[in-house]
Amino acid sequence: MIATKVRSREAGKEAVELIKGEGGEATFIQTNVSQAAEVESLIEQTVKVYGGLDYAVNSAVAAALGIPITQLTEEEWDHTIDTNLKGAWLCMKYEFQHMLQNGGGAIVNISSTAGGKGMAGLGAYVASKFGLNGLTKTAALEYAEAGIRINAVMPGTTETPMLEKALADLEAAGMDSMREKFMMMTPVRRFAQPEEIAEAVVWLCSDAVSFVTGTNFPVDGGMLEL
């Protein structure tokens, strides 16, 4: 069982309209982040439209849920690792090229609390997020002198359509009361709102934290403290 948020041109266009409706600017470019040529094209088109690249947030995600590691298929493992880890690596690879031309920039990778603790039934996802945290730290060291800051945000359970689908899939597989179980894993006894994660991302991109790089920053309601 693989639970992923459906990517579609229609959903991308809807996001663009929502952003423009709030007075922002946005362009949708459909991309498979596990394919180098598509990622390279994405970054090149972005630079062409906006004239440069100062900030980047790498946020694609896939997860095989509720499956012991001995029962994971190779396809489930590869899809999760290719999206969450390889995808972030490819994005940074091509983002760096343009940020170096600009004399610096900031990148935020979207990790997870699963990058800070083991979680039964989430082997591939946990492995991908631990790997992403390590990749973030290594990239930060390699590009610190070039003026590029790289950090990761580690969200706790967040109210999103992907969460609702994942909880429904888990309960359909016989794992009851998953919402309550995840809630009990969060000391503040609620889930995050997407805006709360976004605030941390914007902050890490800003000059307010110009001396911060290589950190894996939890926004998790205390989950990693348990």
MDAnalysis code that builds the backbone (N, CA, C; Angstrom):
import MDAnalysis as mda
import numpy as np

u = mda.Universe.empty(678, n_residues=226, atom_resindex=np.repeat(np.arange(226), 3), trajectory=True)
u.add_TopologyAttr("name", ["N", "CA", "C"] * 226)
u.add_TopologyAttr("resid", np.arange(1, 227))
u.add_TopologyAttr("resname", ["MET", "ILE", "ALA", "THR", "LYS", "VAL", "ARG", "SER", "ARG", "GLU", "ALA", "GLY", "LYS", "GLU", "ALA", "VAL", "GLU", "LEU", "ILE", "LYS", "GLY", "GLU", "GLY", "GLY", "GLU", "ALA", "THR", "PHE", "ILE", "GLN", "THR", "ASN", "VAL", "SER", "GLN", "ALA", "ALA", "GLU", "VAL", "GLU", "SER", "LEU", "ILE", "GLU", "GLN", "THR", "VAL", "LYS", "VAL", "TYR", "GLY", "GLY", "LEU", "ASP", "TYR", "ALA", "VAL", "ASN", "SER", "ALA", "VAL", "ALA", "ALA", "ALA", "LEU", "GLY", "ILE", "PRO", "ILE", "THR", "GLN", "LEU", "THR", "GLU", "GLU", "GLU", "TRP", "ASP", "HIS", "THR", "ILE", "ASP", "THR", "ASN", "LEU", "LYS", "GLY", "ALA", "TRP", "LEU", "CYS", "MET", "LYS", "TYR", "GLU", "PHE", "GLN", "HIS", "MET", "LEU", "GLN", "ASN", "GLY", "GLY", "GLY", "ALA", "ILE", "VAL", "ASN", "ILE", "SER", "SER", "THR", "ALA", "GLY", "GLY", "LYS", "GLY", "MET", "ALA", "GLY", "LEU", "GLY", "ALA", "TYR", "VAL", "ALA", "SER", "LYS", "PHE", "GLY", "LEU", "ASN", "GLY", "LEU", "THR", "LYS", "THR", "ALA", "ALA", "LEU", "GLU", "TYR", "ALA", "GLU", "ALA", "GLY", "ILE", "ARG", "ILE", "ASN", "ALA", "VAL", "MET", "PRO", "GLY", "THR", "THR", "GLU", "THR", "PRO", "MET", "LEU", "GLU", "LYS", "ALA", "LEU", "ALA", "ASP", "LEU", "GLU", "ALA", "ALA", "GLY", "MET", "ASP", "SER", "MET", "ARG", "GLU", "LYS", "PHE", "MET", "MET", "MET", "THR", "PRO", "VAL", "ARG", "ARG", "PHE", "ALA", "GLN", "PRO", "GLU", "GLU", "ILE", "ALA", "GLU", "ALA", "VAL", "VAL", "TRP", "LEU", "CYS", "SER", "ASP", "ALA", "VAL", "SER", "PHE", "VAL", "THR", "GLY", "THR", "ASN", "PHE", "PRO", "VAL", "ASP", "GLY", "GLY", "MET", "LEU", "GLU", "LEU"])
u.atoms.positions = np.array([
    [0.848, -1.193, 0.000],
    [0.000, 0.000, 0.000],
    [0.881, 1.240, 0.000],
    [0.709, 2.090, -0.975],
    [1.435, 3.357, -1.029],
    [0.423, 4.490, -0.930],
    [0.609, 5.359, 0.034],
    [-0.276, 6.514, 0.178],
    [0.472, 7.752, -0.271],
    [-0.007, 8.416, -1.304],
    [0.618, 9.637, -1.776],
    [-0.469, 10.636, -2.124],
    [-0.139, 11.895, -2.036],
    [-1.065, 12.931, -2.503],
    [-1.045, 12.914, -4.021],
    [-2.211, 12.926, -4.615],
    [-2.290, 12.885, -6.067],
    [-1.752, 14.185, -6.653],
    [-0.771, 14.045, -7.549],
    [-0.258, 15.221, -8.242],
    [-0.991, 15.321, -9.568],
    [-1.501, 16.486, -9.893],
    [-2.210, 16.650, -11.153],
    [-2.073, 18.085, -11.620],
    [-2.213, 18.230, -12.929],
    [-2.174, 19.575, -13.505],
    [-3.301, 20.439, -12.944],
    [-4.469, 19.819, -12.715],
    [-5.620, 20.571, -12.193],
    [-5.328, 21.107, -10.788],
    [-4.744, 20.249, -9.922],
    [-4.421, 20.687, -8.564],
    [-3.356, 21.774, -8.580],
    [-2.399, 21.660, -9.490],
    [-1.362, 22.682, -9.606],
    [-1.925, 24.020, -10.029],
    [-2.829, 23.974, -11.004],
    [-3.449, 25.218, -11.462],
    [-4.294, 25.852, -10.359],
    [-4.954, 24.993, -9.575],
    [-5.758, 25.512, -8.462],
    [-4.875, 26.220, -7.442],
    [-3.719, 25.639, -7.154],
    [-2.794, 26.269, -6.212],
    [-2.313, 27.626, -6.727],
    [-2.021, 27.678, -8.022],
    [-1.590, 28.943, -8.625],
    [-2.662, 30.010, -8.461],
    [-3.918, 29.646, -8.722],
    [-5.006, 30.621, -8.611],
    [-5.191, 31.091, -7.169],
    [-5.040, 30.181, -6.222],
    [-5.156, 30.564, -4.811],
    [-4.072, 31.560, -4.427],
    [-2.844, 31.303, -4.884],
    [-1.726, 32.207, -4.571],
    [-1.937, 33.565, -5.223],
    [-2.332, 33.556, -6.480],
    [-2.563, 34.823, -7.172],
    [-3.726, 35.589, -6.549],
    [-4.716, 34.841, -6.046],
    [-5.854, 35.476, -5.401],
    [-5.482, 36.217, -4.132],
    [-4.367, 35.813, -3.526],
    [-3.867, 36.489, -2.324],
    [-2.830, 37.557, -2.655],
    [-2.662, 37.827, -3.945],
    [-1.733, 38.880, -4.355],
    [-0.329, 38.416, -4.636],
    [-0.107, 37.097, -4.638],
    [1.229, 36.574, -4.895],
    [1.432, 36.218, -6.359],
    [2.605, 35.690, -6.665],
    [2.917, 35.237, -8.013],
    [3.222, 33.752, -7.957],
    [2.811, 33.013, -8.972],
    [3.043, 31.575, -8.979],
    [2.996, 31.041, -10.400],
    [3.752, 29.976, -10.626],
    [3.759, 29.254, -11.886],
    [3.775, 27.767, -11.571],
    [2.934, 27.001, -12.259],
    [2.903, 25.560, -12.052],
    [3.678, 24.867, -13.164],
    [4.640, 24.011, -12.780],
    [5.402, 23.217, -13.738],
    [5.371, 21.776, -13.251],
    [4.634, 20.919, -13.927],
    [4.497, 19.534, -13.494],
    [5.829, 18.805, -13.664],
    [6.285, 18.144, -12.579],
    [7.623, 17.562, -12.562],
    [7.652, 16.279, -11.757],
    [8.344, 15.282, -12.257],
    [8.677, 14.086, -11.489],
    [10.056, 14.324, -10.886],
    [10.129, 14.554, -9.573],
    [11.394, 14.956, -8.956],
    [12.424, 13.840, -8.912],
    [12.034, 12.613, -9.250],
    [13.007, 11.528, -9.268],
    [13.729, 11.413, -10.608],
    [13.366, 12.290, -11.567],
    [13.967, 12.267, -12.890],
    [14.829, 13.515, -13.092],
    [16.118, 13.310, -13.283],
    [17.061, 14.428, -13.345],
    [16.716, 15.434, -14.436],
    [16.375, 14.950, -15.618],
    [16.089, 15.868, -16.729],
    [14.890, 16.758, -16.426],
    [13.871, 16.191, -15.767],
    [12.690, 16.978, -15.437],
    [13.002, 18.024, -14.367],
    [13.812, 17.648, -13.391],
    [14.179, 18.603, -12.338],
    [15.031, 19.729, -12.914],
    [15.982, 19.386, -13.763],
    [16.818, 20.407, -14.394],
    [15.955, 21.384, -15.188],
    [14.993, 20.854, -15.922],
    [14.095, 21.708, -16.698],
    [13.248, 22.590, -15.788],
    [12.770, 22.033, -14.679],
    [11.979, 22.801, -13.706],
    [12.750, 24.024, -13.219],
    [13.994, 23.803, -12.818],
    [14.793, 24.905, -12.270],
    [15.099, 25.923, -13.365],
    [15.422, 25.458, -14.553],
    [15.732, 26.373, -15.647],
    [14.512, 27.226, -16.021],
    [13.349, 26.613, -16.063],
    [12.130, 27.369, -16.385],
    [11.810, 28.382, -15.294],
    [12.035, 27.987, -14.035],
    [11.790, 28.904, -12.916],
    [12.683, 30.130, -13.018],
    [13.949, 29.896, -13.298],
    [14.898, 31.004, -13.426],
    [14.523, 31.894, -14.609],
    [14.071, 31.274, -15.684],
    [13.688, 32.041, -16.863],
    [12.493, 32.940, -16.567],
    [11.506, 32.421, -15.820],
    [10.295, 33.190, -15.521],
    [10.580, 34.318, -14.530],
    [11.382, 34.019, -13.491],
    [11.553, 34.976, -12.393],
    [12.911, 35.671, -12.369],
    [13.799, 35.307, -13.278],
    [15.056, 36.027, -13.396],
    [16.156, 35.586, -12.464],
    [15.906, 34.556, -11.665],
    [16.930, 34.067, -10.744],
    [16.314, 33.135, -9.721],
    [17.168, 32.635, -8.826],
    [16.692, 31.740, -7.784],
    [17.389, 32.102, -6.473],
    [16.621, 32.641, -5.534],
    [17.157, 33.045, -4.240],
    [16.798, 32.062, -3.135],
    [15.603, 31.465, -3.219],
    [15.114, 30.558, -2.181],
    [14.479, 29.336, -2.840],
    [14.554, 28.221, -2.163],
    [13.911, 27.007, -2.673],
    [13.421, 26.166, -1.503],
    [12.255, 25.571, -1.677],
    [11.690, 24.648, -0.686],
    [11.427, 23.330, -1.403],
    [12.055, 22.257, -0.938],
    [11.919, 20.947, -1.557],
    [10.957, 20.103, -0.726],
    [9.777, 19.787, -1.299],
    [8.691, 19.297, -0.461],
    [7.924, 18.096, -1.008],
    [8.413, 17.440, -2.069],
    [7.698, 16.262, -2.580],
    [7.779, 15.127, -1.562],
    [6.716, 14.311, -1.498],
    [6.704, 13.246, -0.488],
    [5.937, 12.032, -0.988],
    [6.435, 10.867, -0.605],
    [5.740, 9.601, -0.825],
    [5.953, 8.751, 0.415],
    [4.992, 7.878, 0.711],
    [5.123, 7.043, 1.905],
    [4.409, 5.718, 1.721],
    [5.090, 4.640, 2.053],
    [4.466, 3.319, 2.155],
    [4.134, 3.123, 3.628],
    [2.843, 2.978, 3.943],
    [2.390, 3.050, 5.335],
    [1.922, 1.701, 5.857],
    [2.210, 1.467, 7.132],
    [1.667, 0.306, 7.819],
    [2.213, -1.018, 7.325],
    [3.447, -1.015, 6.797],
    [4.027, -2.230, 6.226],
    [5.347, -2.553, 6.927],
    [5.468, -3.705, 7.581],
    [6.760, -4.103, 8.160],
    [7.833, -4.170, 7.079],
    [9.073, -3.923, 7.449],
    [10.128, -3.815, 6.436],
    [10.301, -5.107, 5.647],
    [10.006, -6.245, 6.240],
    [10.153, -7.508, 5.515],
    [9.047, -7.719, 4.494],
    [7.984, -6.925, 4.581],
    [6.868, -7.065, 3.649],
    [6.826, -5.963, 2.598],
    [7.726, -4.981, 2.712],
    [7.808, -3.941, 1.694],
    [8.213, -4.552, 0.366],
    [7.581, -4.103, -0.705],
    [8.034, -4.517, -2.026],
    [9.174, -3.606, -2.480],
    [9.931, -4.092, -3.433],
    [11.008, -3.269, -3.979],
    [10.446, -2.002, -4.617],
    [9.281, -2.125, -5.245],
    [8.653, -0.964, -5.863],
    [8.290, 0.091, -4.814],
    [7.728, -0.348, -3.680],
    [7.362, 0.586, -2.613],
    [8.597, 1.259, -2.028],
    [9.643, 0.484, -1.815],
    [10.894, 1.051, -1.288],
    [11.465, 2.075, -2.264],
    [11.597, 1.698, -3.537],
    [12.212, 2.582, -4.519],
    [11.395, 3.858, -4.716],
    [10.069, 3.734, -4.758],
    [9.226, 4.919, -4.964],
    [9.397, 5.915, -3.815],
    [9.456, 5.407, -2.586],
    [9.603, 6.280, -1.422],
    [10.971, 6.936, -1.392],
    [12.024, 6.161, -1.577],
    [13.380, 6.710, -1.546],
    [13.614, 7.655, -2.723],
    [13.139, 7.265, -3.901],
    [13.354, 8.104, -5.082],
    [12.678, 9.462, -4.945],
    [11.493, 9.483, -4.355],
    [10.773, 10.754, -4.199],
    [11.356, 11.589, -3.070],
    [11.501, 11.003, -1.893],
    [11.835, 11.774, -0.695],
    [13.316, 12.118, -0.577],
    [14.178, 11.227, -1.033],
    [15.618, 11.437, -0.858],
    [16.301, 11.798, -2.169],
    [16.171, 10.946, -3.166],
    [16.766, 11.266, -4.459],
    [16.183, 12.558, -5.020],
    [14.870, 12.741, -4.864],
    [14.234, 13.949, -5.378],
    [14.804, 15.214, -4.766],
    [15.014, 15.192, -3.445],
    [15.587, 16.368, -2.782],
    [17.018, 16.603, -3.232],
    [17.778, 15.508, -3.393],
    [19.165, 15.633, -3.869],
    [19.205, 16.261, -5.259],
    [18.353, 15.782, -6.175],
    [18.337, 16.335, -7.523],
    [17.942, 17.804, -7.517],
    [16.947, 18.149, -6.714],
    [16.527, 19.552, -6.636],
    [17.676, 20.430, -6.151],
    [18.338, 20.016, -5.070],
    [19.460, 20.814, -4.570],
    [20.580, 20.915, -5.598],
    [20.848, 19.822, -6.286],
    [21.921, 19.794, -7.290],
    [21.751, 20.915, -8.304],
    [20.535, 21.078, -8.817],
    [20.313, 22.097, -9.845],
    [20.018, 23.468, -9.245],
    [19.478, 23.506, -8.037],
    [19.282, 24.792, -7.359],
    [20.623, 25.440, -7.049],
    [21.579, 24.634, -6.601],
    [22.901, 25.167, -6.264],
    [23.538, 25.880, -7.453],
    [23.388, 25.321, -8.637],
    [24.041, 25.893, -9.813],
    [23.625, 27.344, -10.035],
    [22.347, 27.630, -9.839],
    [21.865, 28.991, -10.062],
    [22.121, 29.883, -8.853],
    [22.040, 29.323, -7.642],
    [22.318, 30.131, -6.457],
    [23.783, 30.556, -6.408],
    [24.664, 29.718, -6.900],
    [26.075, 30.088, -6.955],
    [26.290, 31.279, -7.875],
    [25.527, 31.340, -8.948],
    [25.623, 32.489, -9.859],
    [25.114, 33.759, -9.199],
    [24.148, 33.601, -8.267],
    [23.580, 34.761, -7.571],
    [24.421, 35.213, -6.392],
    [25.382, 34.400, -5.987],
    [26.205, 34.728, -4.829],
    [25.623, 34.254, -3.514],
    [24.632, 33.352, -3.562],
    [24.081, 32.812, -2.319],
    [22.598, 32.529, -2.428],
    [22.040, 32.040, -1.325],
    [20.620, 31.729, -1.300],
    [20.292, 30.895, -0.082],
    [19.068, 30.422, -0.013],
    [18.625, 29.596, 1.118],
    [17.719, 28.491, 0.598],
    [17.932, 27.293, 1.129],
    [17.132, 26.124, 0.760],
    [16.560, 25.505, 2.025],
    [15.298, 25.121, 1.976],
    [14.665, 24.388, 3.075],
    [14.122, 23.078, 2.526],
    [14.571, 21.984, 3.098],
    [14.055, 20.664, 2.757],
    [12.966, 20.286, 3.755],
    [11.866, 19.735, 3.260],
    [10.802, 19.306, 4.158],
    [11.054, 17.858, 4.556],
    [11.456, 17.677, 5.787],
    [11.737, 16.351, 6.337],
    [10.507, 15.896, 7.121],
    [10.700, 15.337, 8.311],
    [9.591, 14.811, 9.101],
    [10.115, 14.421, 10.470],
    [9.212, 14.320, 11.436],
    [9.615, 13.736, 12.718],
    [10.086, 12.301, 12.531],
    [9.694, 11.673, 11.419],
    [10.177, 10.325, 11.108],
    [11.661, 10.321, 10.781],
    [12.247, 11.493, 10.613],
    [13.686, 11.598, 10.440],
    [14.422, 11.711, 11.758],
    [13.678, 11.627, 12.863],
    [14.301, 11.758, 14.177],
    [13.995, 10.608, 15.114],
    [13.151, 9.657, 14.685],
    [12.829, 8.509, 15.528],
    [12.310, 7.370, 14.654],
    [12.494, 6.165, 15.114],
    [11.936, 5.033, 14.396],
    [10.428, 5.000, 14.535],
    [9.735, 4.546, 13.500],
    [8.285, 4.430, 13.525],
    [7.892, 3.120, 12.862],
    [7.294, 2.226, 13.620],
    [6.922, 0.916, 13.099],
    [5.968, 1.051, 11.913],
    [6.207, 0.266, 10.873],
    [5.360, 0.290, 9.701],
    [5.688, 1.382, 8.706],
    [6.751, 2.134, 8.974],
    [7.142, 3.246, 8.104],
    [8.615, 3.154, 7.715],
    [9.101, 1.939, 7.504],
    [10.530, 1.736, 7.304],
    [11.144, 2.542, 6.184],
    [10.546, 2.493, 4.999],
    [11.109, 3.220, 3.863],
    [11.028, 4.728, 4.084],
    [9.906, 5.175, 4.628],
    [9.720, 6.605, 4.881],
    [10.724, 7.106, 5.917],
    [10.880, 6.364, 7.006],
    [11.843, 6.735, 8.046],
    [13.256, 6.777, 7.467],
    [13.614, 5.769, 6.694],
    [14.950, 5.734, 6.094],
    [15.176, 6.936, 5.189],
    [14.160, 7.295, 4.410],
    [14.305, 8.431, 3.496],
    [14.483, 9.740, 4.253],
    [13.780, 9.895, 5.369],
    [13.849, 11.152, 6.102],
    [15.113, 11.255, 6.955],
    [15.584, 10.135, 7.527],
    [16.892, 10.157, 8.177],
    [17.961, 10.520, 7.145],
    [17.849, 9.935, 5.959],
    [18.802, 10.246, 4.899],
    [18.741, 11.703, 4.487],
    [17.534, 12.252, 4.389],
    [17.383, 13.657, 4.009],
    [17.995, 14.578, 5.049],
    [17.821, 14.248, 6.329],
    [18.432, 15.067, 7.377],
    [19.946, 15.061, 7.271],
    [20.523, 13.883, 7.013],
    [21.974, 13.814, 6.851],
    [22.446, 14.536, 5.610],
    [21.696, 14.417, 4.523],
    [22.037, 15.110, 3.284],
    [21.987, 16.620, 3.481],
    [20.990, 17.084, 4.232],
    [20.867, 18.517, 4.526],
    [22.098, 19.025, 5.251],
    [22.541, 18.298, 6.264],
    [23.714, 18.715, 7.035],
    [24.981, 18.719, 6.170],
    [25.123, 17.711, 5.330],
    [26.307, 17.626, 4.474],
    [26.322, 18.752, 3.450],
    [25.169, 18.997, 2.814],
    [25.090, 20.078, 1.835],
    [25.385, 21.428, 2.478],
    [24.912, 21.618, 3.713],
    [25.162, 22.884, 4.422],
    [26.650, 23.102, 4.627],
    [27.386, 22.047, 4.947],
    [28.833, 22.164, 5.127],
    [29.530, 22.476, 3.805],
    [29.087, 21.814, 2.752],
    [29.757, 21.963, 1.463],
    [29.558, 23.340, 0.850],
    [28.430, 24.005, 1.162],
    [28.127, 25.271, 0.503],
    [28.063, 26.468, 1.445],
    [28.524, 26.290, 2.679],
    [28.488, 27.388, 3.645],
    [29.317, 28.584, 3.167],
    [30.517, 28.328, 2.680],
    [31.385, 29.426, 2.258],
    [30.885, 30.096, 0.985],
    [30.006, 29.424, 0.267],
    [29.431, 30.013, -0.950],
    [28.222, 30.881, -0.639],
    [27.843, 30.959, 0.638],
    [26.722, 31.813, 1.024],
    [25.358, 31.177, 0.818],
    [25.320, 29.839, 0.707],
    [24.035, 29.152, 0.563],
    [23.738, 28.419, 1.865],
    [22.617, 28.760, 2.493],
    [22.196, 28.102, 3.722],
    [21.211, 26.990, 3.394],
    [21.392, 25.826, 4.009],
    [20.491, 24.699, 3.796],
    [20.045, 24.174, 5.148],
    [18.749, 24.163, 5.363],
    [18.154, 23.638, 6.591],
    [16.986, 22.720, 6.246],
    [16.538, 21.959, 7.228],
    [15.358, 21.108, 7.042],
    [14.343, 21.407, 8.137],
    [13.085, 21.371, 7.778],
    [11.995, 21.448, 8.745],
    [11.454, 20.039, 8.939],
    [11.204, 19.677, 10.198],
    [10.694, 18.348, 10.536],
    [9.284, 18.498, 11.097],
    [8.262, 18.505, 10.228],
    [6.895, 18.680, 10.725],
    [6.413, 17.462, 11.508],
    [5.597, 17.736, 12.514],
    [4.840, 16.672, 13.141],
    [3.600, 16.396, 12.309],
    [2.655, 15.673, 12.872],
    [1.429, 15.340, 12.144],
    [0.677, 16.625, 11.807],
    [0.382, 16.800, 10.531],
    [-0.181, 18.057, 10.036],
    [-1.478, 17.804, 9.286],
    [-2.468, 18.643, 9.537],
    [-3.781, 18.507, 8.900],
    [-3.681, 18.827, 7.408],
    [-3.590, 17.797, 6.597],
    [-3.527, 17.950, 5.149],
    [-4.383, 16.867, 4.498],
    [-4.735, 17.036, 3.221],
    [-5.450, 15.961, 2.515],
    [-4.675, 14.654, 2.508],
    [-3.330, 14.737, 2.438],
    [-2.522, 13.518, 2.459],
    [-2.669, 12.790, 3.785],
    [-2.734, 13.534, 4.886],
    [-2.926, 12.909, 6.194],
    [-4.268, 12.185, 6.238],
    [-5.316, 12.830, 5.765],
    [-6.637, 12.210, 5.805],
    [-6.665, 10.926, 4.991],
    [-6.025, 10.943, 3.837],
    [-5.977, 9.734, 3.012],
    [-5.175, 8.642, 3.707],
    [-4.041, 9.031, 4.306],
    [-3.205, 8.050, 4.990],
    [-3.938, 7.415, 6.161],
    [-4.631, 8.219, 6.957],
    [-5.380, 7.682, 8.095],
    [-6.493, 6.752, 7.615],
    [-7.164, 7.139, 6.542],
    [-8.230, 6.297, 5.999],
    [-7.674, 4.968, 5.494],
    [-6.514, 5.014, 4.832],
    [-5.895, 3.788, 4.323],
    [-5.477, 2.865, 5.459],
    [-4.911, 3.457, 6.522],
    [-4.472, 2.655, 7.657],
    [-5.659, 1.997, 8.346],
    [-6.730, 2.744, 8.521],
    [-7.909, 2.185, 9.183],
    [-8.582, 1.137, 8.299],
    [-8.547, 1.351, 6.983],
    [-9.105, 0.351, 6.071],
    [-8.306, -0.946, 6.114],
    [-7.019, -0.838, 6.476],
    [-6.159, -2.012, 6.574],
    [-6.281, -2.695, 7.936],
    [-7.195, -2.189, 8.777],
    [-7.436, -2.830, 10.061],
    [-6.760, -2.180, 11.247],
    [-6.117, -1.032, 11.031],
    [-5.455, -0.320, 12.122],
    [-6.412, 0.758, 12.629],
    [-7.125, 0.459, 13.707],
    [-8.205, 1.314, 14.189],
    [-7.692, 2.518, 14.976],
    [-8.531, 3.563, 15.003],
    [-8.317, 4.749, 15.850],
    [-6.958, 5.396, 15.610],
    [-6.533, 5.462, 14.358],
    [-5.203, 6.001, 14.066],
    [-5.105, 7.497, 14.360],
    [-6.192, 8.244, 14.128],
    [-6.144, 9.673, 14.446],
    [-5.877, 9.875, 15.933],
    [-6.572, 9.114, 16.783],
    [-6.382, 9.238, 18.223],
    [-4.974, 8.804, 18.632],
    [-4.452, 7.771, 17.982],
    [-3.120, 7.287, 18.312],
    [-2.049, 8.316, 17.963],
    [-2.182, 8.928, 16.777],
    [-1.232, 9.973, 16.400],
    [-1.365, 11.185, 17.317],
    [-2.588, 11.499, 17.728],
    [-2.803, 12.619, 18.634],
    [-2.093, 12.381, 19.968],
    [-2.146, 11.153, 20.455],
    [-1.503, 10.832, 21.726],
    [0.020, 10.870, 21.626],
    [0.551, 10.798, 20.416],
    [1.993, 10.900, 20.216],
    [2.465, 12.351, 20.237],
    [1.516, 13.295, 20.269],
    [1.842, 14.719, 20.211],
    [1.507, 15.372, 21.546],
    [2.506, 15.799, 22.320],
    [2.244, 16.332, 23.653],
    [1.237, 17.479, 23.704],
    [1.181, 18.329, 22.675],
    [0.233, 19.442, 22.717],
    [-1.188, 18.993, 22.393],
    [-1.331, 17.705, 22.044],
    [-2.641, 17.071, 21.834],
    [-3.461, 17.718, 20.710],
    [-2.791, 18.119, 19.670],
    [-3.465, 18.555, 18.441],
    [-2.483, 18.388, 17.299],
    [-3.011, 18.449, 16.070],
    [-2.169, 18.394, 14.895],
    [-1.810, 19.806, 14.448],
    [-0.727, 19.911, 13.699],
    [-0.330, 21.213, 13.167],
    [-1.239, 21.617, 12.019],
    [-1.374, 22.906, 11.825],
    [-1.994, 23.457, 10.624],
    [-0.892, 23.729, 9.598],
    [-1.187, 23.580, 8.316],
    [-0.149, 23.826, 7.304],
    [0.522, 25.181, 7.434],
    [-0.258, 26.183, 7.858],
    [0.310, 27.527, 8.005],
    [1.419, 27.569, 9.050],
    [1.321, 26.720, 10.068],
    [2.351, 26.706, 11.110],
    [3.670, 26.154, 10.583],
    [3.583, 25.190, 9.691],
    [4.794, 24.669, 9.060],
    [5.368, 25.715, 8.105],
    [4.481, 26.362, 7.365],
    [4.916, 27.382, 6.406],
    [5.647, 28.529, 7.089],
    [5.185, 28.929, 8.283],
    [5.844, 30.015, 9.010],
    [7.290, 29.662, 9.319],
    [7.535, 28.418, 9.707],
    [8.909, 27.990, 10.003],
    [9.764, 27.997, 8.743],
    [9.182, 27.576, 7.627],
    [9.916, 27.560, 6.358],
    [10.308, 28.973, 5.945],
    [9.348, 29.891, 5.998],
    [9.623, 31.281, 5.620],
    [10.697, 31.874, 6.528],
    [10.611, 31.576, 7.811],
    [11.592, 32.080, 8.769],
    [13.001, 31.581, 8.427],
    [13.124, 30.308, 8.088],
    [14.440, 29.752, 7.774],
    [14.998, 30.295, 6.459],
    [14.124, 30.785, 5.592],
    [14.587, 31.417, 4.357],
    [15.000, 32.873, 4.569],
    [14.571, 33.464, 5.663],
    [14.722, 34.904, 5.855],
    [16.091, 35.281, 6.412],
    [16.408, 36.575, 6.302],
    [17.661, 37.094, 6.852],
    [17.662, 37.102, 8.372],
    [16.484, 36.897, 8.983],
    [16.416, 36.859, 10.452],
    [17.231, 35.712, 11.022],
    [17.488, 34.688, 10.206],
    [18.275, 33.534, 10.671],
    [19.481, 33.333, 9.748],
    [20.127, 34.421, 9.405],
    [21.244, 34.380, 8.465],
    [22.453, 33.609, 8.989],
    [22.475, 33.313, 10.299],
    [23.596, 32.567, 10.887],
    [23.214, 31.113, 11.167],
    [22.094, 30.669, 10.586],
    [21.607, 29.302, 10.822],
    [21.725, 28.487, 9.544],
    [22.468, 27.397, 9.600],
    [22.547, 26.466, 8.478],
    [22.864, 25.074, 9.002],
    [22.397, 24.059, 8.300],
    [22.665, 22.681, 8.683],
    [21.807, 22.156, 9.813],
    [20.710, 22.839, 10.120],
    [19.862, 22.396, 11.224],
    [18.660, 21.617, 10.712],
    [18.237, 20.625, 11.497],
    [16.988, 19.912, 11.252],
    [16.010, 20.373, 12.324],
    [15.084, 21.225, 11.935],
    [14.279, 22.017, 12.863],
    [12.914, 21.378, 13.087],
    [12.638, 20.821, 14.272],
    [11.327, 20.219, 14.514],
    [10.228, 21.269, 14.687],
    [9.105, 21.036, 14.033],
    [7.874, 21.808, 14.254],
    [6.809, 20.746, 14.499],
    [6.818, 20.213, 15.725],
    [6.153, 18.918, 15.953],
    [5.306, 18.837, 17.206],
    [5.044, 19.970, 17.855],
    [4.226, 19.925, 19.060],
    [4.826, 19.087, 20.175],
    [6.169, 18.912, 20.122],
    [6.846, 18.156, 21.177],
    [6.966, 16.667, 20.917],
    [6.575, 16.200, 19.733],
    [6.557, 14.756, 19.464],
    [7.918, 14.089, 19.673],
    [8.994, 14.764, 19.249],
    [10.317, 14.154, 19.353],
    [10.859, 14.167, 20.776],
    [10.151, 14.836, 21.679],
    [10.580, 14.848, 23.083],
    [10.067, 13.644, 23.846],
    [9.125, 12.899, 23.260],
    [8.566, 11.735, 23.950],
    [9.535, 10.562, 23.908],
])
